[in-house]
């Protein structure tokens, strides 16, 4: 159950990061600040999202 919840949270983060990056043209650093995430975590979410949706 916890693995499914973690996967859902990761997917939600990926979606948020991709939307902020593509629609609002925000750099990763600003996205990380707005979401309260680490820059590396934000960049990794962006990379995973790009692989999924590309």
mmCIF entry with sequence, helices, sheets and N, C-alpha, C, O atoms, coordinates in Angstrom:
data_MODEL
# 
_entry.id   MODEL 
# 
_entity.id                         1 
_entity.type                       polymer 
_entity.pdbx_number_of_molecules   1 
# 
_entity_poly.entity_id                      1 
_entity_poly.type                           'polypeptide(L)' 
_entity_poly.nstd_linkage                   no 
_entity_poly.nstd_monomer                   no 
_entity_poly.pdbx_seq_one_letter_code       
;(UNK)(UNK)(UNK)(UNK)(UNK)(UNK)(UNK)(UNK)(UNK)(UNK)(UNK)(UNK)(UNK)(UNK)(UNK)(UNK)
(UNK)(UNK)(UNK)(UNK)(UNK)(UNK)(UNK)(UNK)(UNK)(UNK)(UNK)(UNK)(UNK)(UNK)(UNK)(UNK)
(UNK)(UNK)(UNK)(UNK)(UNK)(UNK)(UNK)(UNK)(UNK)(UNK)(UNK)(UNK)(UNK)(UNK)(UNK)(UNK)
(UNK)(UNK)(UNK)(UNK)(UNK)(UNK)
;
_entity_poly.pdbx_seq_one_letter_code_can   XXXXXXXXXXXXXXXXXXXXXXXXXXXXXXXXXXXXXXXXXXXXXXXXXXXXXX 
_entity_poly.pdbx_strand_id                 A 
# 
loop_
_entity_poly_seq.entity_id 
_entity_poly_seq.num 
_entity_poly_seq.mon_id 
_entity_poly_seq.hetero 
1 1  UNK n 
1 2  UNK n 
1 3  UNK n 
1 4  UNK n 
1 5  UNK n 
1 6  UNK n 
1 7  UNK n 
1 8  UNK n 
1 9  UNK n 
1 10 UNK n 
1 11 UNK n 
1 12 UNK n 
1 13 UNK n 
1 14 UNK n 
1 15 UNK n 
1 16 UNK n 
1 17 UNK n 
1 18 UNK n 
1 19 UNK n 
1 20 UNK n 
1 21 UNK n 
1 22 UNK n 
1 23 UNK n 
1 24 UNK n 
1 25 UNK n 
1 26 UNK n 
1 27 UNK n 
1 28 UNK n 
1 29 UNK n 
1 30 UNK n 
1 31 UNK n 
1 32 UNK n 
1 33 UNK n 
1 34 UNK n 
1 35 UNK n 
1 36 UNK n 
1 37 UNK n 
1 38 UNK n 
1 39 UNK n 
1 40 UNK n 
1 41 UNK n 
1 42 UNK n 
1 43 UNK n 
1 44 UNK n 
1 45 UNK n 
1 46 UNK n 
1 47 UNK n 
1 48 UNK n 
1 49 UNK n 
1 50 UNK n 
1 51 UNK n 
1 52 UNK n 
1 53 UNK n 
1 54 UNK n 
# 
_struct_asym.id          A 
_struct_asym.entity_id   1 
# 
loop_
_struct_conf.conf_type_id 
_struct_conf.id 
_struct_conf.pdbx_PDB_helix_id 
_struct_conf.beg_label_comp_id 
_struct_conf.beg_label_asym_id 
_struct_conf.beg_label_seq_id 
_struct_conf.pdbx_beg_PDB_ins_code 
_struct_conf.end_label_comp_id 
_struct_conf.end_label_asym_id 
_struct_conf.end_label_seq_id 
_struct_conf.pdbx_end_PDB_ins_code 
_struct_conf.beg_auth_comp_id 
_struct_conf.beg_auth_asym_id 
_struct_conf.beg_auth_seq_id 
_struct_conf.end_auth_comp_id 
_struct_conf.end_auth_asym_id 
_struct_conf.end_auth_seq_id 
_struct_conf.pdbx_PDB_helix_class 
_struct_conf.details 
_struct_conf.pdbx_PDB_helix_length 
HELX_P HELX_P1 AA1 UNK A 2  ? UNK A 23 ? UNK A 2  UNK A 23 1 ? 22 
HELX_P HELX_P2 AA2 UNK A 28 ? UNK A 35 ? UNK A 28 UNK A 35 1 ? 8  
HELX_P HELX_P3 AA3 UNK A 39 ? UNK A 53 ? UNK A 39 UNK A 53 1 ? 15 
# 
_struct_conf_type.id          HELX_P 
_struct_conf_type.criteria    ? 
_struct_conf_type.reference   ? 
# 
loop_
_atom_site.group_PDB 
_atom_site.id 
_atom_site.type_symbol 
_atom_site.label_atom_id 
_atom_site.label_alt_id 
_atom_site.label_comp_id 
_atom_site.label_asym_id 
_atom_site.label_entity_id 
_atom_site.label_seq_id 
_atom_site.pdbx_PDB_ins_code 
_atom_site.Cartn_x 
_atom_site.Cartn_y 
_atom_site.Cartn_z 
_atom_site.occupancy 
_atom_site.B_iso_or_equiv 
_atom_site.pdbx_formal_charge 
_atom_site.auth_seq_id 
_atom_site.auth_comp_id 
_atom_site.auth_asym_id 
_atom_site.auth_atom_id 
_atom_site.pdbx_PDB_model_num 
ATOM 1   N N  . UNK A 1 1  ? 0.817  -1.187 0.000   1.00 0.00 ? 1  UNK A N  1 
ATOM 2   C CA . UNK A 1 1  ? 0.000  0.000  0.000   1.00 0.00 ? 1  UNK A CA 1 
ATOM 3   C C  . UNK A 1 1  ? 0.863  1.254  0.000   1.00 0.00 ? 1  UNK A C  1 
ATOM 4   O O  . UNK A 1 1  ? 0.587  2.199  -0.739  1.00 0.00 ? 1  UNK A O  1 
ATOM 5   N N  . UNK A 1 2  ? 1.917  1.268  0.834   1.00 0.00 ? 2  UNK A N  1 
ATOM 6   C CA . UNK A 1 2  ? 2.781  2.448  0.905   1.00 0.00 ? 2  UNK A CA 1 
ATOM 7   C C  . UNK A 1 2  ? 3.508  2.683  -0.410  1.00 0.00 ? 2  UNK A C  1 
ATOM 8   O O  . UNK A 1 2  ? 3.754  3.828  -0.788  1.00 0.00 ? 2  UNK A O  1 
ATOM 9   N N  . UNK A 1 3  ? 3.850  1.617  -1.101  1.00 0.00 ? 3  UNK A N  1 
ATOM 10  C CA . UNK A 1 3  ? 4.546  1.766  -2.379  1.00 0.00 ? 3  UNK A CA 1 
ATOM 11  C C  . UNK A 1 3  ? 3.628  2.444  -3.387  1.00 0.00 ? 3  UNK A C  1 
ATOM 12  O O  . UNK A 1 3  ? 4.073  3.301  -4.151  1.00 0.00 ? 3  UNK A O  1 
ATOM 13  N N  . UNK A 1 4  ? 2.347  2.070  -3.396  1.00 0.00 ? 4  UNK A N  1 
ATOM 14  C CA . UNK A 1 4  ? 1.382  2.681  -4.311  1.00 0.00 ? 4  UNK A CA 1 
ATOM 15  C C  . UNK A 1 4  ? 1.208  4.159  -3.993  1.00 0.00 ? 4  UNK A C  1 
ATOM 16  O O  . UNK A 1 4  ? 1.138  4.983  -4.905  1.00 0.00 ? 4  UNK A O  1 
ATOM 17  N N  . UNK A 1 5  ? 1.138  4.501  -2.720  1.00 0.00 ? 5  UNK A N  1 
ATOM 18  C CA . UNK A 1 5  ? 0.989  5.902  -2.322  1.00 0.00 ? 5  UNK A CA 1 
ATOM 19  C C  . UNK A 1 5  ? 2.214  6.700  -2.750  1.00 0.00 ? 5  UNK A C  1 
ATOM 20  O O  . UNK A 1 5  ? 2.080  7.809  -3.267  1.00 0.00 ? 5  UNK A O  1 
ATOM 21  N N  . UNK A 1 6  ? 3.405  6.148  -2.540  1.00 0.00 ? 6  UNK A N  1 
ATOM 22  C CA . UNK A 1 6  ? 4.634  6.835  -2.951  1.00 0.00 ? 6  UNK A CA 1 
ATOM 23  C C  . UNK A 1 6  ? 4.680  7.028  -4.458  1.00 0.00 ? 6  UNK A C  1 
ATOM 24  O O  . UNK A 1 6  ? 5.114  8.075  -4.938  1.00 0.00 ? 6  UNK A O  1 
ATOM 25  N N  . UNK A 1 7  ? 4.240  6.036  -5.198  1.00 0.00 ? 7  UNK A N  1 
ATOM 26  C CA . UNK A 1 7  ? 4.221  6.141  -6.662  1.00 0.00 ? 7  UNK A CA 1 
ATOM 27  C C  . UNK A 1 7  ? 3.236  7.223  -7.098  1.00 0.00 ? 7  UNK A C  1 
ATOM 28  O O  . UNK A 1 7  ? 3.510  7.973  -8.035  1.00 0.00 ? 7  UNK A O  1 
ATOM 29  N N  . UNK A 1 8  ? 2.106  7.304  -6.430  1.00 0.00 ? 8  UNK A N  1 
ATOM 30  C CA . UNK A 1 8  ? 1.118  8.342  -6.745  1.00 0.00 ? 8  UNK A CA 1 
ATOM 31  C C  . UNK A 1 8  ? 1.665  9.737  -6.461  1.00 0.00 ? 8  UNK A C  1 
ATOM 32  O O  . UNK A 1 8  ? 1.445  10.664 -7.241  1.00 0.00 ? 8  UNK A O  1 
ATOM 33  N N  . UNK A 1 9  ? 2.370  9.884  -5.357  1.00 0.00 ? 9  UNK A N  1 
ATOM 34  C CA . UNK A 1 9  ? 2.961  11.173 -5.005  1.00 0.00 ? 9  UNK A CA 1 
ATOM 35  C C  . UNK A 1 9  ? 4.019  11.558 -6.030  1.00 0.00 ? 9  UNK A C  1 
ATOM 36  O O  . UNK A 1 9  ? 4.092  12.715 -6.445  1.00 0.00 ? 9  UNK A O  1 
ATOM 37  N N  . UNK A 1 10 ? 4.834  10.599 -6.439  1.00 0.00 ? 10 UNK A N  1 
ATOM 38  C CA . UNK A 1 10 ? 5.872  10.868 -7.441  1.00 0.00 ? 10 UNK A CA 1 
ATOM 39  C C  . UNK A 1 10 ? 5.247  11.278 -8.763  1.00 0.00 ? 10 UNK A C  1 
ATOM 40  O O  . UNK A 1 10 ? 5.739  12.196 -9.420  1.00 0.00 ? 10 UNK A O  1 
ATOM 41  N N  . UNK A 1 11 ? 4.173  10.614 -9.163  1.00 0.00 ? 11 UNK A N  1 
ATOM 42  C CA . UNK A 1 11 ? 3.490  10.963 -10.416 1.00 0.00 ? 11 UNK A CA 1 
ATOM 43  C C  . UNK A 1 11 ? 2.896  12.355 -10.329 1.00 0.00 ? 11 UNK A C  1 
ATOM 44  O O  . UNK A 1 11 ? 2.968  13.118 -11.292 1.00 0.00 ? 11 UNK A O  1 
ATOM 45  N N  . UNK A 1 12 ? 2.312  12.695 -9.194  1.00 0.00 ? 12 UNK A N  1 
ATOM 46  C CA . UNK A 1 12 ? 1.758  14.031 -9.005  1.00 0.00 ? 12 UNK A CA 1 
ATOM 47  C C  . UNK A 1 12 ? 2.856  15.090 -9.083  1.00 0.00 ? 12 UNK A C  1 
ATOM 48  O O  . UNK A 1 12 ? 2.658  16.135 -9.703  1.00 0.00 ? 12 UNK A O  1 
ATOM 49  N N  . UNK A 1 13 ? 3.998  14.837 -8.471  1.00 0.00 ? 13 UNK A N  1 
ATOM 50  C CA . UNK A 1 13 ? 5.119  15.775 -8.550  1.00 0.00 ? 13 UNK A CA 1 
ATOM 51  C C  . UNK A 1 13 ? 5.596  15.963 -9.980  1.00 0.00 ? 13 UNK A C  1 
ATOM 52  O O  . UNK A 1 13 ? 5.836  17.084 -10.428 1.00 0.00 ? 13 UNK A O  1 
ATOM 53  N N  . UNK A 1 14 ? 5.731  14.847 -10.689 1.00 0.00 ? 14 UNK A N  1 
ATOM 54  C CA . UNK A 1 14 ? 6.164  14.921 -12.082 1.00 0.00 ? 14 UNK A CA 1 
ATOM 55  C C  . UNK A 1 14 ? 5.205  15.783 -12.891 1.00 0.00 ? 14 UNK A C  1 
ATOM 56  O O  . UNK A 1 14 ? 5.626  16.627 -13.682 1.00 0.00 ? 14 UNK A O  1 
ATOM 57  N N  . UNK A 1 15 ? 3.922  15.561 -12.683 1.00 0.00 ? 15 UNK A N  1 
ATOM 58  C CA . UNK A 1 15 ? 2.903  16.314 -13.406 1.00 0.00 ? 15 UNK A CA 1 
ATOM 59  C C  . UNK A 1 15 ? 2.984  17.804 -13.072 1.00 0.00 ? 15 UNK A C  1 
ATOM 60  O O  . UNK A 1 15 ? 2.931  18.644 -13.971 1.00 0.00 ? 15 UNK A O  1 
ATOM 61  N N  . UNK A 1 16 ? 3.112  18.134 -11.791 1.00 0.00 ? 16 UNK A N  1 
ATOM 62  C CA . UNK A 1 16 ? 3.210  19.533 -11.377 1.00 0.00 ? 16 UNK A CA 1 
ATOM 63  C C  . UNK A 1 16 ? 4.442  20.199 -11.984 1.00 0.00 ? 16 UNK A C  1 
ATOM 64  O O  . UNK A 1 16 ? 4.358  21.305 -12.518 1.00 0.00 ? 16 UNK A O  1 
ATOM 65  N N  . UNK A 1 17 ? 5.573  19.527 -11.898 1.00 0.00 ? 17 UNK A N  1 
ATOM 66  C CA . UNK A 1 17 ? 6.822  20.089 -12.410 1.00 0.00 ? 17 UNK A CA 1 
ATOM 67  C C  . UNK A 1 17 ? 6.746  20.308 -13.913 1.00 0.00 ? 17 UNK A C  1 
ATOM 68  O O  . UNK A 1 17 ? 7.165  21.354 -14.409 1.00 0.00 ? 17 UNK A O  1 
ATOM 69  N N  . UNK A 1 18 ? 6.216  19.331 -14.641 1.00 0.00 ? 18 UNK A N  1 
ATOM 70  C CA . UNK A 1 18 ? 6.095  19.476 -16.098 1.00 0.00 ? 18 UNK A CA 1 
ATOM 71  C C  . UNK A 1 18 ? 5.167  20.621 -16.463 1.00 0.00 ? 18 UNK A C  1 
ATOM 72  O O  . UNK A 1 18 ? 5.475  21.398 -17.368 1.00 0.00 ? 18 UNK A O  1 
ATOM 73  N N  . UNK A 1 19 ? 4.043  20.740 -15.780 1.00 0.00 ? 19 UNK A N  1 
ATOM 74  C CA . UNK A 1 19 ? 3.118  21.838 -16.067 1.00 0.00 ? 19 UNK A CA 1 
ATOM 75  C C  . UNK A 1 19 ? 3.752  23.200 -15.798 1.00 0.00 ? 19 UNK A C  1 
ATOM 76  O O  . UNK A 1 19 ? 3.629  24.120 -16.605 1.00 0.00 ? 19 UNK A O  1 
ATOM 77  N N  . UNK A 1 20 ? 4.420  23.319 -14.672 1.00 0.00 ? 20 UNK A N  1 
ATOM 78  C CA . UNK A 1 20 ? 5.043  24.599 -14.319 1.00 0.00 ? 20 UNK A CA 1 
ATOM 79  C C  . UNK A 1 20 ? 6.149  24.948 -15.309 1.00 0.00 ? 20 UNK A C  1 
ATOM 80  O O  . UNK A 1 20 ? 6.344  26.113 -15.655 1.00 0.00 ? 20 UNK A O  1 
ATOM 81  N N  . UNK A 1 21 ? 6.861  23.932 -15.754 1.00 0.00 ? 21 UNK A N  1 
ATOM 82  C CA . UNK A 1 21 ? 7.981  24.174 -16.666 1.00 0.00 ? 21 UNK A CA 1 
ATOM 83  C C  . UNK A 1 21 ? 7.492  24.525 -18.071 1.00 0.00 ? 21 UNK A C  1 
ATOM 84  O O  . UNK A 1 21 ? 8.023  25.439 -18.704 1.00 0.00 ? 21 UNK A O  1 
ATOM 85  N N  . UNK A 1 22 ? 6.480  23.801 -18.560 1.00 0.00 ? 22 UNK A N  1 
ATOM 86  C CA . UNK A 1 22 ? 6.038  24.023 -19.931 1.00 0.00 ? 22 UNK A CA 1 
ATOM 87  C C  . UNK A 1 22 ? 5.032  25.153 -20.061 1.00 0.00 ? 22 UNK A C  1 
ATOM 88  O O  . UNK A 1 22 ? 5.121  25.946 -20.998 1.00 0.00 ? 22 UNK A O  1 
ATOM 89  N N  . UNK A 1 23 ? 4.084  25.247 -19.152 1.00 0.00 ? 23 UNK A N  1 
ATOM 90  C CA . UNK A 1 23 ? 3.032  26.272 -19.277 1.00 0.00 ? 23 UNK A CA 1 
ATOM 91  C C  . UNK A 1 23 ? 3.462  27.630 -18.726 1.00 0.00 ? 23 UNK A C  1 
ATOM 92  O O  . UNK A 1 23 ? 3.164  28.670 -19.314 1.00 0.00 ? 23 UNK A O  1 
ATOM 93  N N  . UNK A 1 24 ? 4.156  27.612 -17.607 1.00 0.00 ? 24 UNK A N  1 
ATOM 94  C CA . UNK A 1 24 ? 4.555  28.866 -16.980 1.00 0.00 ? 24 UNK A CA 1 
ATOM 95  C C  . UNK A 1 24 ? 5.996  29.249 -17.289 1.00 0.00 ? 24 UNK A C  1 
ATOM 96  O O  . UNK A 1 24 ? 6.463  30.309 -16.872 1.00 0.00 ? 24 UNK A O  1 
ATOM 97  N N  . UNK A 1 25 ? 6.709  28.380 -18.027 1.00 0.00 ? 25 UNK A N  1 
ATOM 98  C CA . UNK A 1 25 ? 8.096  28.636 -18.437 1.00 0.00 ? 25 UNK A CA 1 
ATOM 99  C C  . UNK A 1 25 ? 9.001  28.958 -17.247 1.00 0.00 ? 25 UNK A C  1 
ATOM 100 O O  . UNK A 1 25 ? 9.829  29.867 -17.305 1.00 0.00 ? 25 UNK A O  1 
ATOM 101 N N  . UNK A 1 26 ? 8.826  28.197 -16.175 1.00 0.00 ? 26 UNK A N  1 
ATOM 102 C CA . UNK A 1 26 ? 9.627  28.404 -14.972 1.00 0.00 ? 26 UNK A CA 1 
ATOM 103 C C  . UNK A 1 26 ? 10.863 27.518 -15.017 1.00 0.00 ? 26 UNK A C  1 
ATOM 104 O O  . UNK A 1 26 ? 10.783 26.364 -15.438 1.00 0.00 ? 26 UNK A O  1 
ATOM 105 N N  . UNK A 1 27 ? 11.998 28.042 -14.592 1.00 0.00 ? 27 UNK A N  1 
ATOM 106 C CA . UNK A 1 27 ? 13.189 27.192 -14.471 1.00 0.00 ? 27 UNK A CA 1 
ATOM 107 C C  . UNK A 1 27 ? 13.053 26.256 -13.263 1.00 0.00 ? 27 UNK A C  1 
ATOM 108 O O  . UNK A 1 27 ? 12.258 26.505 -12.357 1.00 0.00 ? 27 UNK A O  1 
ATOM 109 N N  . UNK A 1 28 ? 13.831 25.195 -13.268 1.00 0.00 ? 28 UNK A N  1 
ATOM 110 C CA . UNK A 1 28 ? 13.759 24.178 -12.220 1.00 0.00 ? 28 UNK A CA 1 
ATOM 111 C C  . UNK A 1 28 ? 13.970 24.782 -10.835 1.00 0.00 ? 28 UNK A C  1 
ATOM 112 O O  . UNK A 1 28 ? 13.300 24.384 -9.881  1.00 0.00 ? 28 UNK A O  1 
ATOM 113 N N  . UNK A 1 29 ? 14.871 25.717 -10.713 1.00 0.00 ? 29 UNK A N  1 
ATOM 114 C CA . UNK A 1 29 ? 15.157 26.330 -9.411  1.00 0.00 ? 29 UNK A CA 1 
ATOM 115 C C  . UNK A 1 29 ? 13.915 27.024 -8.844  1.00 0.00 ? 29 UNK A C  1 
ATOM 116 O O  . UNK A 1 29 ? 13.632 26.897 -7.653  1.00 0.00 ? 29 UNK A O  1 
ATOM 117 N N  . UNK A 1 30 ? 13.181 27.745 -9.671  1.00 0.00 ? 30 UNK A N  1 
ATOM 118 C CA . UNK A 1 30 ? 11.977 28.432 -9.206  1.00 0.00 ? 30 UNK A CA 1 
ATOM 119 C C  . UNK A 1 30 ? 10.866 27.447 -8.866  1.00 0.00 ? 30 UNK A C  1 
ATOM 120 O O  . UNK A 1 30 ? 10.119 27.643 -7.908  1.00 0.00 ? 30 UNK A O  1 
ATOM 121 N N  . UNK A 1 31 ? 10.765 26.390 -9.659  1.00 0.00 ? 31 UNK A N  1 
ATOM 122 C CA . UNK A 1 31 ? 9.763  25.361 -9.382  1.00 0.00 ? 31 UNK A CA 1 
ATOM 123 C C  . UNK A 1 31 ? 10.046 24.725 -8.023  1.00 0.00 ? 31 UNK A C  1 
ATOM 124 O O  . UNK A 1 31 ? 9.133  24.535 -7.220  1.00 0.00 ? 31 UNK A O  1 
ATOM 125 N N  . UNK A 1 32 ? 11.293 24.404 -7.775  1.00 0.00 ? 32 UNK A N  1 
ATOM 126 C CA . UNK A 1 32 ? 11.681 23.795 -6.497  1.00 0.00 ? 32 UNK A CA 1 
ATOM 127 C C  . UNK A 1 32 ? 11.326 24.709 -5.333  1.00 0.00 ? 32 UNK A C  1 
ATOM 128 O O  . UNK A 1 32 ? 10.817 24.248 -4.312  1.00 0.00 ? 32 UNK A O  1 
ATOM 129 N N  . UNK A 1 33 ? 11.591 25.992 -5.483  1.00 0.00 ? 33 UNK A N  1 
ATOM 130 C CA . UNK A 1 33 ? 11.289 26.942 -4.420  1.00 0.00 ? 33 UNK A CA 1 
ATOM 131 C C  . UNK A 1 33 ? 9.781  27.013 -4.179  1.00 0.00 ? 33 UNK A C  1 
ATOM 132 O O  . UNK A 1 33 ? 9.331  26.991 -3.033  1.00 0.00 ? 33 UNK A O  1 
ATOM 133 N N  . UNK A 1 34 ? 9.010  27.096 -5.246  1.00 0.00 ? 34 UNK A N  1 
ATOM 134 C CA . UNK A 1 34 ? 7.555  27.228 -5.112  1.00 0.00 ? 34 UNK A CA 1 
ATOM 135 C C  . UNK A 1 34 ? 6.912  25.982 -4.504  1.00 0.00 ? 34 UNK A C  1 
ATOM 136 O O  . UNK A 1 34 ? 5.971  26.084 -3.717  1.00 0.00 ? 34 UNK A O  1 
ATOM 137 N N  . UNK A 1 35 ? 7.423  24.812 -4.871  1.00 0.00 ? 35 UNK A N  1 
ATOM 138 C CA . UNK A 1 35 ? 6.861  23.564 -4.355  1.00 0.00 ? 35 UNK A CA 1 
ATOM 139 C C  . UNK A 1 35 ? 7.494  23.137 -3.032  1.00 0.00 ? 35 UNK A C  1 
ATOM 140 O O  . UNK A 1 35 ? 7.025  22.186 -2.406  1.00 0.00 ? 35 UNK A O  1 
ATOM 141 N N  . UNK A 1 36 ? 8.544  23.820 -2.602  1.00 0.00 ? 36 UNK A N  1 
ATOM 142 C CA . UNK A 1 36 ? 9.212  23.462 -1.358  1.00 0.00 ? 36 UNK A CA 1 
ATOM 143 C C  . UNK A 1 36 ? 10.003 22.176 -1.472  1.00 0.00 ? 36 UNK A C  1 
ATOM 144 O O  . UNK A 1 36 ? 10.110 21.412 -0.514  1.00 0.00 ? 36 UNK A O  1 
ATOM 145 N N  . UNK A 1 37 ? 10.555 21.944 -2.649  1.00 0.00 ? 37 UNK A N  1 
ATOM 146 C CA . UNK A 1 37 ? 11.322 20.728 -2.912  1.00 0.00 ? 37 UNK A CA 1 
ATOM 147 C C  . UNK A 1 37 ? 12.791 21.071 -3.119  1.00 0.00 ? 37 UNK A C  1 
ATOM 148 O O  . UNK A 1 37 ? 13.147 22.219 -3.385  1.00 0.00 ? 37 UNK A O  1 
ATOM 149 N N  . UNK A 1 38 ? 13.631 20.056 -2.991  1.00 0.00 ? 38 UNK A N  1 
ATOM 150 C CA . UNK A 1 38 ? 15.047 20.176 -3.288  1.00 0.00 ? 38 UNK A CA 1 
ATOM 151 C C  . UNK A 1 38 ? 15.209 20.311 -4.808  1.00 0.00 ? 38 UNK A C  1 
ATOM 152 O O  . UNK A 1 38 ? 14.416 19.752 -5.566  1.00 0.00 ? 38 UNK A O  1 
ATOM 153 N N  . UNK A 1 39 ? 16.226 21.044 -5.254  1.00 0.00 ? 39 UNK A N  1 
ATOM 154 C CA . UNK A 1 39 ? 16.446 21.249 -6.688  1.00 0.00 ? 39 UNK A CA 1 
ATOM 155 C C  . UNK A 1 39 ? 16.705 19.920 -7.391  1.00 0.00 ? 39 UNK A C  1 
ATOM 156 O O  . UNK A 1 39 ? 16.168 19.685 -8.473  1.00 0.00 ? 39 UNK A O  1 
ATOM 157 N N  . UNK A 1 40 ? 17.511 19.056 -6.804  1.00 0.00 ? 40 UNK A N  1 
ATOM 158 C CA . UNK A 1 40 ? 17.801 17.757 -7.428  1.00 0.00 ? 40 UNK A CA 1 
ATOM 159 C C  . UNK A 1 40 ? 16.541 16.914 -7.530  1.00 0.00 ? 40 UNK A C  1 
ATOM 160 O O  . UNK A 1 40 ? 16.317 16.269 -8.554  1.00 0.00 ? 40 UNK A O  1 
ATOM 161 N N  . UNK A 1 41 ? 15.716 16.904 -6.495  1.00 0.00 ? 41 UNK A N  1 
ATOM 162 C CA . UNK A 1 41 ? 14.467 16.148 -6.522  1.00 0.00 ? 41 UNK A CA 1 
ATOM 163 C C  . UNK A 1 41 ? 13.547 16.680 -7.607  1.00 0.00 ? 41 UNK A C  1 
ATOM 164 O O  . UNK A 1 41 ? 12.889 15.909 -8.305  1.00 0.00 ? 41 UNK A O  1 
ATOM 165 N N  . UNK A 1 42 ? 13.503 17.989 -7.748  1.00 0.00 ? 42 UNK A N  1 
ATOM 166 C CA . UNK A 1 42 ? 12.676 18.616 -8.777  1.00 0.00 ? 42 UNK A CA 1 
ATOM 167 C C  . UNK A 1 42 ? 13.180 18.252 -10.164 1.00 0.00 ? 42 UNK A C  1 
ATOM 168 O O  . UNK A 1 42 ? 12.390 17.914 -11.045 1.00 0.00 ? 42 UNK A O  1 
ATOM 169 N N  . UNK A 1 43 ? 14.484 18.319 -10.361 1.00 0.00 ? 43 UNK A N  1 
ATOM 170 C CA . UNK A 1 43 ? 15.070 17.966 -11.655 1.00 0.00 ? 43 UNK A CA 1 
ATOM 171 C C  . UNK A 1 43 ? 14.815 16.502 -11.989 1.00 0.00 ? 43 UNK A C  1 
ATOM 172 O O  . UNK A 1 43 ? 14.502 16.168 -13.131 1.00 0.00 ? 43 UNK A O  1 
ATOM 173 N N  . UNK A 1 44 ? 14.949 15.628 -10.990 1.00 0.00 ? 44 UNK A N  1 
ATOM 174 C CA . UNK A 1 44 ? 14.688 14.202 -11.215 1.00 0.00 ? 44 UNK A CA 1 
ATOM 175 C C  . UNK A 1 44 ? 13.225 13.959 -11.582 1.00 0.00 ? 44 UNK A C  1 
ATOM 176 O O  . UNK A 1 44 ? 12.931 13.132 -12.444 1.00 0.00 ? 44 UNK A O  1 
ATOM 177 N N  . UNK A 1 45 ? 12.308 14.678 -10.932 1.00 0.00 ? 45 UNK A N  1 
ATOM 178 C CA . UNK A 1 45 ? 10.883 14.559 -11.265 1.00 0.00 ? 45 UNK A CA 1 
ATOM 179 C C  . UNK A 1 45 ? 10.640 15.031 -12.694 1.00 0.00 ? 45 UNK A C  1 
ATOM 180 O O  . UNK A 1 45 ? 9.839  14.437 -13.416 1.00 0.00 ? 45 UNK A O  1 
ATOM 181 N N  . UNK A 1 46 ? 11.315 16.078 -13.099 1.00 0.00 ? 46 UNK A N  1 
ATOM 182 C CA . UNK A 1 46 ? 11.187 16.584 -14.470 1.00 0.00 ? 46 UNK A CA 1 
ATOM 183 C C  . UNK A 1 46 ? 11.678 15.533 -15.472 1.00 0.00 ? 46 UNK A C  1 
ATOM 184 O O  . UNK A 1 46 ? 11.022 15.276 -16.482 1.00 0.00 ? 46 UNK A O  1 
ATOM 185 N N  . UNK A 1 47 ? 12.835 14.930 -15.186 1.00 0.00 ? 47 UNK A N  1 
ATOM 186 C CA . UNK A 1 47 ? 13.387 13.911 -16.084 1.00 0.00 ? 47 UNK A CA 1 
ATOM 187 C C  . UNK A 1 47 ? 12.456 12.705 -16.189 1.00 0.00 ? 47 UNK A C  1 
ATOM 188 O O  . UNK A 1 47 ? 12.205 12.213 -17.289 1.00 0.00 ? 47 UNK A O  1 
ATOM 189 N N  . UNK A 1 48 ? 11.946 12.226 -15.059 1.00 0.00 ? 48 UNK A N  1 
ATOM 190 C CA . UNK A 1 48 ? 11.027 11.081 -15.085 1.00 0.00 ? 48 UNK A CA 1 
ATOM 191 C C  . UNK A 1 48 ? 9.764  11.428 -15.860 1.00 0.00 ? 48 UNK A C  1 
ATOM 192 O O  . UNK A 1 48 ? 9.281  10.618 -16.651 1.00 0.00 ? 48 UNK A O  1 
ATOM 193 N N  . UNK A 1 49 ? 9.230  12.609 -15.642 1.00 0.00 ? 49 UNK A N  1 
ATOM 194 C CA . UNK A 1 49 ? 8.035  13.033 -16.340 1.00 0.00 ? 49 UNK A CA 1 
ATOM 195 C C  . UNK A 1 49 ? 8.253  13.132 -17.835 1.00 0.00 ? 49 UNK A C  1 
ATOM 196 O O  . UNK A 1 49 ? 7.391  12.733 -18.618 1.00 0.00 ? 49 UNK A O  1 
ATOM 197 N N  . UNK A 1 50 ? 9.392  13.658 -18.237 1.00 0.00 ? 50 UNK A N  1 
ATOM 198 C CA . UNK A 1 50 ? 9.704  13.780 -19.662 1.00 0.00 ? 50 UNK A CA 1 
ATOM 199 C C  . UNK A 1 50 ? 9.806  12.403 -20.307 1.00 0.00 ? 50 UNK A C  1 
ATOM 200 O O  . UNK A 1 50 ? 9.345  12.213 -21.433 1.00 0.00 ? 50 UNK A O  1 
ATOM 201 N N  . UNK A 1 51 ? 10.399 11.446 -19.613 1.00 0.00 ? 51 UNK A N  1 
ATOM 202 C CA . UNK A 1 51 ? 10.500 10.088 -20.142 1.00 0.00 ? 51 UNK A CA 1 
ATOM 203 C C  . UNK A 1 51 ? 9.129  9.442  -20.288 1.00 0.00 ? 51 UNK A C  1 
ATOM 204 O O  . UNK A 1 51 ? 8.861  8.752  -21.272 1.00 0.00 ? 51 UNK A O  1 
ATOM 205 N N  . UNK A 1 52 ? 8.257  9.669  -19.301 1.00 0.00 ? 52 UNK A N  1 
ATOM 206 C CA . UNK A 1 52 ? 6.915  9.074  -19.339 1.00 0.00 ? 52 UNK A CA 1 
ATOM 207 C C  . UNK A 1 52 ? 6.068  9.652  -20.457 1.00 0.00 ? 52 UNK A C  1 
ATOM 208 O O  . UNK A 1 52 ? 5.419  8.913  -21.197 1.00 0.00 ? 52 UNK A O  1 
ATOM 209 N N  . UNK A 1 53 ? 6.072  10.971 -20.580 1.00 0.00 ? 53 UNK A N  1 
ATOM 210 C CA . UNK A 1 53 ? 5.121  11.636 -21.457 1.00 0.00 ? 53 UNK A CA 1 
ATOM 211 C C  . UNK A 1 53 ? 5.683  12.007 -22.827 1.00 0.00 ? 53 UNK A C  1 
ATOM 212 O O  . UNK A 1 53 ? 4.952  12.514 -23.678 1.00 0.00 ? 53 UNK A O  1 
ATOM 213 N N  . UNK A 1 54 ? 6.966  11.762 -23.045 1.00 0.00 ? 54 UNK A N  1 
ATOM 214 C CA . UNK A 1 54 ? 7.567  12.121 -24.330 1.00 0.00 ? 54 UNK A CA 1 
ATOM 215 C C  . UNK A 1 54 ? 7.276  11.089 -25.390 1.00 0.00 ? 54 UNK A C  1 
ATOM 216 O O  . UNK A 1 54 ? 7.710  11.238 -26.533 1.00 0.00 ? 54 UNK A O  1 
# 
